[in-house]
Amino acid sequence: MTDDVIARTRRTTARRLTAVGAVTATLLLAAAGVVFISRARPTPAPPASPAPQSSQPRTGSSSAENDLPDDLRWVDVAGVAVPASTQGGPSDTSAGLARGFSHDRGGAVLAAVHIVLRVAPQVGADIFNPTLAAQVVGPDVAAMRARVSQEYDDLRGQEQAGYGGPVGELHTALRGYRITAYTPGEASVELLTESVTDSDRRVLAASAVQMSWTGSDWALIAPAGGSFDASVWLVTDASGFTVFPGGR
């Protein structure tokens, strides 16, 4: 009996620290973060702004303070506030997806946030299936697809929801990022997210995300075994991260 309780506790903790595209990331993110995923109260999102509808990525200019474009704004995706930019992307958000990121450091960060968030099971199969098919690469894509689909089915079963749409909760706040490696072909990004626990304790977590330039856009490299479990950790000192401008 004790072993069963310990095992369930470990599984619950792992789910709360899983970034599956994300934000969560993060977040995402997916996500967040990858993104830190929690059933805590949501952090209020900044007002959403419509993204331009063009499929071509562009090279954007960065501000002097960080790698992100200087026209950053915040949009709401599945209840999570995420940064977006006319210069850096996404330039195409049709059908709820996010495509068209600039081929630079800022574009890699924005792509990481948006793609990680859109492969979280909570966003729904109508979003994560096409995202996994077109914007996730690497040998572990199939394992990631199976894992996300199973988690989605589990959530649908708990809430008796139909197939395709969003289900469950995905509450987190993006706080910052850092680029640990960058070449024109690949980028390693760590996303910093914050969540509030049921006891009103604020928790920071980071998730490591690998991105690849496909020749036309950034894509997420599926984590080993299809899971971000080993790529998410709690953070006590966030001084090494760059704060997302304008976030809440």
C-alpha positions as CSV (number, residue, x, y, z in Angstrom):
1,M,0.0,0.0,0.0
2,T,2.8,2.4,0.9
3,D,4.6,1.7,-2.3
4,D,1.4,2.4,-4.3
5,V,1.0,5.8,-2.5
6,I,4.7,6.7,-3.2
7,A,4.3,5.7,-6.8
8,R,1.2,7.8,-7.3
9,T,2.9,10.8,-5.6
10,R,5.8,10.5,-7.9
11,R,3.6,10.3,-11.0
12,T,1.6,13.3,-9.9
13,T,4.8,15.3,-9.3
14,A,6.1,14.3,-12.7
15,R,2.9,15.4,-14.4
16,R,3.1,18.8,-12.7
17,L,6.7,19.3,-13.8
18,T,6.1,18.1,-17.4
19,A,6.6,20.4,-20.4
20,V,5.0,18.8,-23.4
21,G,5.2,21.4,-25.7
22,A,5.2,23.6,-22.9
23,V,5.0,26.4,-22.4
24,T,5.3,24.1,-21.3
25,A,5.8,25.4,-22.3
26,T,6.7,26.0,-20.5
27,L,5.1,26.7,-22.3
28,L,4.7,25.8,-23.0
29,L,4.9,26.8,-23.0
30,A,4.6,24.8,-23.6
31,A,4.3,23.7,-22.2
32,A,4.9,25.9,-21.6
33,G,7.4,24.4,-20.5
34,V,7.7,23.2,-21.8
35,V,6.4,24.5,-19.6
36,F,5.5,24.1,-15.9
37,I,2.1,22.6,-15.8
38,S,-0.1,23.0,-12.7
39,R,-3.7,23.0,-11.6
40,A,-3.1,26.1,-9.5
41,R,-4.9,29.4,-10.1
42,P,-4.1,31.1,-13.4
43,T,-2.0,34.2,-13.5
44,P,-3.9,36.9,-15.3
45,A,-2.9,37.2,-18.9
46,P,-2.1,40.5,-20.6
47,P,-4.6,41.6,-23.3
48,A,-4.4,39.6,-26.5
49,S,-3.4,41.1,-29.8
50,P,-4.1,39.6,-33.2
51,A,-1.1,38.2,-35.0
52,P,-0.6,38.9,-38.7
53,Q,-1.5,36.1,-41.1
54,S,1.5,35.4,-43.3
55,S,3.3,32.1,-43.7
56,Q,6.8,33.4,-44.4
57,P,9.3,33.7,-41.6
58,R,11.3,36.9,-41.4
59,T,14.5,38.0,-39.8
60,G,13.7,40.5,-37.0
61,S,15.7,43.1,-35.3
62,S,16.5,42.6,-31.6
63,S,16.5,45.2,-28.9
64,A,19.8,46.1,-27.2
65,E,18.7,44.5,-23.9
66,N,18.0,41.0,-25.1
67,D,17.6,38.7,-28.0
68,L,13.9,39.3,-28.5
69,P,12.4,41.7,-31.1
70,D,11.6,45.2,-29.9
71,D,7.9,45.0,-30.9
72,L,7.0,42.2,-28.4
73,R,3.4,41.9,-27.4
74,W,1.4,39.3,-25.4
75,V,-1.3,37.0,-26.7
76,D,-3.5,34.4,-24.9
77,V,-3.1,30.7,-26.0
78,A,-5.0,28.1,-24.0
79,G,-5.2,30.4,-21.0
80,V,-1.5,31.1,-21.0
81,A,0.0,34.5,-21.9
82,V,2.8,34.1,-24.4
83,P,5.0,36.6,-26.2
84,A,4.6,37.3,-30.0
85,S,6.1,39.7,-32.5
86,T,5.4,40.9,-36.0
87,Q,9.2,40.8,-36.6
88,G,10.0,37.5,-34.8
89,G,6.8,35.5,-35.1
90,P,4.6,33.7,-35.2
91,S,3.5,35.2,-38.5
92,D,0.8,32.6,-39.1
93,T,-1.6,31.6,-36.4
94,S,-4.4,30.2,-38.5
95,A,-6.3,27.2,-37.2
96,G,-4.8,27.9,-33.7
97,L,-1.3,26.9,-34.8
98,A,1.8,29.0,-34.7
99,R,4.2,29.1,-37.7
100,G,6.6,31.5,-39.3
101,F,9.4,32.5,-36.9
102,S,12.4,34.6,-37.7
103,H,15.7,32.8,-38.3
104,D,17.6,34.3,-35.4
105,R,18.0,33.9,-31.6
106,G,14.7,35.7,-30.8
107,G,12.8,33.6,-33.3
108,A,14.1,30.5,-31.7
109,V,12.9,31.6,-28.3
110,L,9.5,32.5,-29.5
111,A,9.2,29.3,-31.5
112,A,10.1,27.3,-28.4
113,V,7.4,29.0,-26.3
114,H,4.7,28.6,-28.9
115,I,5.4,25.1,-30.1
116,V,6.0,23.6,-26.6
117,L,2.6,25.1,-25.5
118,R,0.8,23.6,-28.5
119,V,2.0,20.1,-27.9
120,A,0.5,20.0,-24.4
121,P,-2.4,17.6,-24.1
122,Q,-4.6,20.3,-22.6
123,V,-4.7,22.3,-25.8
124,G,-6.6,19.5,-27.5
125,A,-5.9,17.0,-30.4
126,D,-7.0,19.5,-33.0
127,I,-3.9,21.6,-32.0
128,F,-1.3,19.1,-30.8
129,N,-1.8,16.6,-33.6
130,P,-0.9,19.0,-36.5
131,T,1.8,20.6,-34.4
132,L,3.4,17.3,-33.8
133,A,3.1,16.3,-37.4
134,A,4.6,19.5,-38.9
135,Q,6.7,21.2,-36.2
136,V,8.3,18.5,-34.1
137,V,11.3,16.6,-35.4
138,G,13.8,13.9,-34.3
139,P,13.8,10.2,-33.6
140,D,11.5,10.5,-30.6
141,V,8.5,12.1,-32.3
142,A,6.4,8.9,-32.4
143,A,7.1,8.3,-28.7
144,M,6.1,11.9,-27.9
145,R,2.9,11.6,-30.0
146,A,1.9,8.4,-28.1
147,R,2.6,10.0,-24.7
148,V,0.7,13.2,-25.4
149,S,-2.3,11.3,-26.9
150,Q,-2.4,9.0,-23.9
151,E,-2.4,11.9,-21.5
152,Y,-5.1,13.6,-23.5
153,D,-7.3,10.5,-23.4
154,D,-6.7,10.3,-19.7
155,L,-7.9,13.9,-19.2
156,R,-10.9,13.4,-21.5
157,G,-11.9,10.4,-19.4
158,Q,-11.7,12.3,-16.2
159,E,-13.8,15.2,-17.6
160,Q,-16.0,13.1,-20.0
161,A,-15.0,15.5,-22.8
162,G,-15.3,14.8,-26.5
163,Y,-12.3,14.3,-28.8
164,G,-10.5,17.2,-30.5
165,G,-11.0,20.2,-28.2
166,P,-9.1,21.5,-25.2
167,V,-9.5,19.7,-21.9
168,G,-8.2,20.2,-18.4
169,E,-6.3,23.2,-17.2
170,L,-3.0,24.6,-18.2
171,H,-2.1,27.5,-15.8
172,T,1.3,29.0,-15.8
173,A,3.1,32.3,-16.3
174,L,6.1,32.7,-18.5
175,R,8.8,34.7,-16.7
176,G,12.0,34.5,-18.6
177,Y,14.4,32.6,-20.8
178,R,18.1,32.0,-21.6
179,I,19.8,30.7,-24.7
180,T,22.5,28.2,-23.7
181,A,23.7,27.4,-27.2
182,Y,22.9,28.8,-30.7
183,T,23.9,28.2,-34.2
184,P,22.0,28.9,-37.4
185,G,20.9,25.3,-37.4
186,E,20.0,24.6,-33.8
187,A,19.3,26.4,-30.6
188,S,19.1,25.3,-26.9
189,V,16.7,27.4,-24.9
190,E,15.7,27.2,-21.2
191,L,12.3,28.6,-20.4
192,L,11.5,30.0,-16.9
193,T,7.9,29.7,-15.7
194,E,6.0,30.5,-12.5
195,S,3.0,28.8,-10.9
196,V,1.1,29.3,-7.7
197,T,0.4,26.2,-5.6
198,D,-2.8,25.4,-3.8
199,S,-1.2,26.8,-0.6
200,D,-0.4,30.1,-2.4
201,R,3.3,29.3,-2.7
202,R,4.9,30.7,-5.9
203,V,7.1,28.1,-7.6
204,L,9.6,28.7,-10.3
205,A,10.6,26.0,-12.8
206,A,12.8,25.8,-15.8
207,S,12.6,23.5,-18.8
208,A,15.3,22.8,-21.4
209,V,14.1,22.9,-25.0
210,Q,16.0,22.0,-28.2
211,M,15.1,23.7,-31.5
212,S,16.1,22.9,-35.1
213,W,16.0,25.1,-38.2
214,T,14.3,23.1,-40.9
215,G,15.3,25.5,-43.7
216,S,12.0,27.5,-43.6
217,D,11.1,27.6,-39.9
218,W,12.1,26.5,-36.4
219,A,10.9,23.1,-35.1
220,L,11.0,21.5,-31.7
221,I,13.3,18.5,-31.4
222,A,11.3,15.8,-29.5
223,P,12.9,15.1,-26.1
224,A,14.4,11.6,-25.4
225,G,11.7,9.1,-25.0
226,G,9.1,11.7,-26.0
227,S,8.9,13.2,-22.5
228,F,10.2,16.4,-20.9
229,D,10.3,14.8,-17.5
230,A,14.1,14.8,-17.3
231,S,14.3,18.3,-18.7
232,V,12.3,20.2,-16.1
233,W,13.7,21.4,-12.7
234,L,12.8,23.7,-9.9
235,V,14.6,27.1,-9.7
236,T,15.5,29.0,-6.6
237,D,17.8,31.6,-8.3
238,A,16.4,33.1,-11.5
239,S,19.2,35.7,-11.9
240,G,20.7,33.9,-14.9
241,F,17.5,34.3,-17.0
242,T,16.4,37.2,-19.1
243,V,12.9,38.5,-18.1
244,F,10.3,38.6,-20.8
245,P,9.6,42.3,-21.3
246,G,6.0,43.3,-20.4
247,G,5.1,40.0,-18.8
248,R,3.0,39.8,-15.6
